[in-house]
């Protein structure tokens, strides 16, 4: 993995739930890590769903290895949130490929 290709900055966020003093539960996304990344592939694909046509933006981010990332986390890049759908390890803890879909 070449450092020069990691030319984008992304934020990896994790959903947290806190209990307010009144007993209500508040859900928020908190910043887990801010890392440099490379965009490997970016596409917009249309497909037919049960309710008509839909468009999804799929992006593959390549980052240095970071332990503890799960598919329950999400990525924020240039003001857009992406749900992580798949995590693939590159080599032996050399890096990660994060396949993500834009949140609509």
Buried (B, 14 or more C-beta within 10 A) or exposed (E): BEEEEBEBEBBBBBEEEEEEEEEEEEEEBEEBBEBEBBBEEEEEEEEEEEEEEEEBBBBBBBBBBBEEBEEEBBBBBEEEBBBBEEBEEBEEEEBBBBBBBBEE
